Structure formats: structure tokens, C-alpha cells
Amino acid sequence: MSAKIQVCRVGKTFGNSQRQGGVVTALEDIDLMVRSGEILVLVGPSGCGKSTLLDLIAGLAVPTTGEILLEGRRITGPGPDRSLVFQQYALFPWRTALGNVEFALEAAGVPRADRPRRARHFLALVGLSGAEDRYPHQLSGGMKQRVAIARSLSGEPDVLLMDEPFAAVDAQTREMLQDELLRIWAATRKTILFITHSIDEALYLGHRVAVMAARPGRVIDIFDVPFAGHGGIDDLRSLPEFGQLRHHIWKQLRPQAAA
């Protein structure tokens, strides 16, 4: 499987050594490769730089050291080939579900006549056929996040960057959204970089999992998930292999959480 994204010896610092508070090193010497068409999950303690790394890949910030390549080309800013999905839905309350997706299509320069058809297609892809005319206040938290995902997919990016997108919903809805994301991935085969604090979520979604250490953030382990794709397993989380991997990651993260 070819490399979609390559993070090459990337570091990121904030602040100024001449000012009060000095320099904070958020990331240090990060090397990471995201394969084309995979779901790679980053898991780590709060403050380890997961979101900072996602911002760098999105082109919203610039590395202090190193470089990030997308299909061999250096990332120098945002682009339509990458789309972000955040924890907060950021939907326009005065627009319907359809209107929120159409807005992204408008921003992408899609002709007005084509927008409704394409917006309906992506809402159907996330399981929201029939909810096109509902406003955000008429949608559950899970439905709002699915609108946000449809909006991100509508620009047909090569890469989805997802920053704890399911953290704001209840546990039952979170599991439903995890299954929904796997269904969407199976239909689109998008490259997905997914951030989470949840070890269970990382193992359930990821083809590979990268474990990050506390600040300064760095990757301390990365491994393939042997049951990625699930293969028809009804209760993946009950497998002994799932529990063993969960314990392995927890042993790595436990001292980081106390750091």
C-alpha cells in the first residue's frame, strides 16, 4: 500500500524564548506514514500534540522543523484534497441539513444547479435520506455529526482528518457513529487520520494505531490491528485479542497520563 501522507522529522514549537513563558515544544521529531486508503488512528494523552499534528497536515499551521508530504508534494497550506471533521459540528443553524452540505459545495465552486443532487447523495451516504429539510435544532447530536461528515465528504477530498469527532455524543450514539464511519469507509475507501482519547475506539476503527507520548509529543509505537475490517465479528470488543491489545496500549499510555 502506497504512502498518502509522510510526516518527516516534524517538530512544532510555540512562543518566544525572549518572552515570559518561553518556548513550548508541542511536537518533537515526528516520523509517521499514512497509507493510501487506510484508517490510521492516533491515540495519546491530553496535551501530547495530536490536534497540533492534525492542524499541520491540514495546512492550518507550519512545522517549525521537518516537512509533511501529500503524495510526495510538500504541504504548504490548506487544500481541497484534505477535509477536517471536528468534535463540534459547526453547522449553520439557519440552514437545513441539505443547505449545510450545499454551502460546502458552493465554496468548492460547484454550479448551483448541481448542488442539491450532490448534497442529497452525500446525505444518503451517511444515512440521512429523509432528513434533508431539517434544521440543526431538529437533529440529534449523532445526526448533526453525520451532516458534518457529509459536508466534509462533499468536496470529495483524498484525505479525511477527524479530530475526536464522536467525543461530544453519548456512548450509544458514539458506537453507532463508529459503525457508520466504517460503512462510509467501505463505500469510499478514503484515507482517514482519526484522533481519539479512547483506546477502545482506536482499536475498533483503526487498521493501524499510532501511540503518542506526552509533551513533547512523539510517536512511541505504531502497529497493525489484526482484526481490522472485523470480518463479520458481532462483538469485536469481547475478543481476547482486543483485550490484550487494549492492555498493551494502556501500559504505554499510563505513565504518559501521569507525566
C-alpha positions, -999 to 999 in steps of 0.1 A, spaced: 0 0 0 15 33 -11 21 63 12 -6 90 11 9 113 38 45 113 51 54 132 82 92 136 82 111 146 114 85 172 122 87 194 152 65 223 164 72 249 190 51 278 202 61 310 220 93 331 221 123 325 242 126 362 248 91 365 263 76 354 296 66 317 294 93 309 268 91 283 242 67 253 244 76 222 224 44 206 212 59 181 188 94 167 186 109 146 158 77 131 145 80 105 118 47 90 105 34 75 73 -3 73 65 -10 46 39 -34 53 10 -69 41 18 -63 32 54 -78 44 87 -48 53 109 -58 63 145 -37 85 167 -42 79 205 -25 97 233 -29 117 265 -43 152 266 -17 178 255 5 153 235 1 173 203 -24 151 184 -45 181 173 -14 201 165 -2 174 142 -36 173 125 -35 211 120 -1 208 104 -13 181 80 -44 202 72 -21 231 64 -35 253 91 -1 257 107 35 253 96 60 229 111 90 245 130 112 217 117 108 190 92 82 187 64 49 169 56 43 155 22 10 146 5 16 121 -23 52 133 -24 43 171 -25 51 193 4 21 207 22 23 245 24 -13 253 32 -49 241 32 -63 224 1 -94 207 -12 -75 174 -11 -79 174 28 -110 179 48 -114 183 86 -141 170 109 -141 184 144 -157 174 177 -181 204 174 -204 202 144 -201 239 134 -233 237 113 -251 269 103 -283 270 124 -303 289 97 -296 263 70 -311 229 67 -291 197 66 -292 200 28 -283 236 29 -253 230 51 -239 205 27 -247 227 -3 -227 255 14 -195 234 11 -203 227 -25 -208 263 -32 -174 271 -16 -159 244 -38 -172 261 -69 -199 235 -78 -225 250 -101 -258 259 -83 -279 235 -104 -257 206 -94 -256 213 -57 -289 198 -45 -283 165 -62 -248 161 -49 -258 172 -14 -286 146 -13 -261 120 -25 -237 126 4 -265 129 30 -277 95 17 -242 82 21 -242 90 58 -277 76 63 -297 108 64 -321 104 34 -353 120 45 -337 145 69 -326 169 42 -351 196 52 -344 195 90 -326 223 107 -298 216 132 -320 222 162 -343 194 148 -314 169 147 -299 147 174 -262 150 182 -254 120 161 -273 133 131 -256 167 133 -222 149 132 -233 129 102 -243 162 84 -208 175 93 -192 143 78 -214 146 47 -203 182 43 -167 171 45 -171 143 20 -190 165 -4 -158 182 -17 -145 147 -24 -112 151 -6 -85 125 -8 -80 126 30 -104 130 59 -88 144 91 -110 137 121 -103 153 154 -122 134 182 -154 137 161 -175 115 183 -164 127 218 -194 150 223 -221 124 220 -234 97 244 -219 62 245 -246 45 225 -246 72 197 -208 70 197 -208 33 189 -234 39 162 -213 66 146 -182 43 147 -201 17 127 -214 44 104 -178 56 97 -167 21 89 -196 17 65 -187 50 48 -150 40 46 -161 7 30 -181 26 4 -154 53 -4 -120 39 7 -110 73 18 -77 78 36 -87 87 72 -65 100 100 -86 98 132 -77 113 166 -92 99 198 -85 96 236 -104 62 236 -83 31 233 -114 11 225 -124 35 197 -88 34 183 -89 -4 181 -124 -6 168 -118 18 139 -82 16 130 -63 -5 105 -33 8 124 -29 26 157 -1 51 165 5 58 202 18 92 211 37 102 242 31 132 265 46 166 256 68 170 238 46 149 215 62 120 197 52 86 183 63 58 206 46 29 190 27 20 158 12 -13 150 -13 -31 127 -47 -41 141 -50 -78 133 -88 -78 133 -92 -45 112 -123 -48 90 -140 -70 116 -147 -99 92 -183 -103 104 -175 -103 141 -206 -93 160 -189 -83 193 -154 -73 185 -147 -58 219 -152 -92 236 -124 -109 217 -94 -119 238 -71 -103 212 -90 -70 216 -84 -70 254 -48 -79 250 -41 -50 226 -61 -27 248 -39 -36 278 -8 -32 257 -17 4 248 -29 12 283 5 1 297 22 26 273 -2 54 280 -5 51 318 29 67 326 23 93 299 -10 103 316 8 109 349 36 129 332 
